[in-house]
Amino acid sequence: MAGGPGGGGDSVSSEVTAWVKQHGTAVKESAYSKTPSSSSSSSTSQSTLYRLDPSDAS
């Protein structure tokens, strides 16, 4: 069952990701993590957390 319930697929996920990046605010890791990421860690495994307010959806 690709895409989970509803069978959306990767294109829906990409659309949601693009919307969040456009409307959300990126949050620095230091704001939610007590352990800073190591500079020697692989950058491919890092992801960005976004903050969304109810007003972002209007």
C-alpha positions as CSV (number, residue, x, y, z in Angstrom):
1,M,0.0,0.0,0.0
2,A,2.3,2.8,-1.2
3,G,1.6,6.2,0.1
4,G,-0.3,4.9,3.2
5,P,-4.0,5.1,3.7
6,G,-5.7,6.9,0.9
7,G,-2.9,5.8,-1.5
8,G,-1.5,9.3,-2.0
9,G,2.1,8.5,-2.9
10,D,5.3,10.5,-2.9
11,S,3.8,13.4,-4.8
12,V,1.5,14.3,-2.0
13,S,4.3,14.1,0.5
14,S,6.4,16.4,-1.7
15,E,3.6,18.9,-1.8
16,V,3.1,18.9,1.9
17,T,6.9,19.3,2.5
18,A,7.0,22.2,0.0
19,W,4.0,23.9,1.8
20,V,5.6,23.5,5.2
21,K,8.9,25.0,4.0
22,Q,7.0,27.9,2.4
23,H,4.7,28.7,5.3
24,G,6.6,27.4,8.4
25,T,9.5,28.8,10.3
26,A,12.6,26.7,10.6
27,V,13.6,26.0,14.2
28,K,17.2,25.9,15.3
29,E,18.2,22.6,16.8
30,S,19.4,24.3,20.0
31,A,15.8,25.4,20.6
32,Y,14.6,21.8,21.0
33,S,17.6,19.6,21.7
34,K,19.9,19.6,24.7
35,T,22.6,17.7,22.7
36,P,24.1,19.7,19.9
37,S,24.7,17.8,16.7
38,S,28.3,16.8,16.2
39,S,30.2,18.5,13.4
40,S,31.5,15.1,12.3
41,S,28.1,13.6,11.8
42,S,26.8,13.0,8.4
43,S,24.8,15.9,7.0
44,T,22.6,13.5,5.0
45,S,20.8,12.2,8.2
46,Q,19.9,15.7,9.4
47,S,16.4,17.1,9.0
48,T,14.9,20.5,9.8
49,L,12.1,21.0,12.2
50,Y,9.5,23.7,11.3
51,R,7.1,25.6,13.6
52,L,3.6,26.2,12.2
53,D,1.1,28.6,13.8
54,P,-2.6,28.4,13.1
55,S,-2.4,31.6,11.2
56,D,0.0,29.9,8.8
57,A,-2.9,27.9,7.4
58,S,-5.1,30.8,6.5
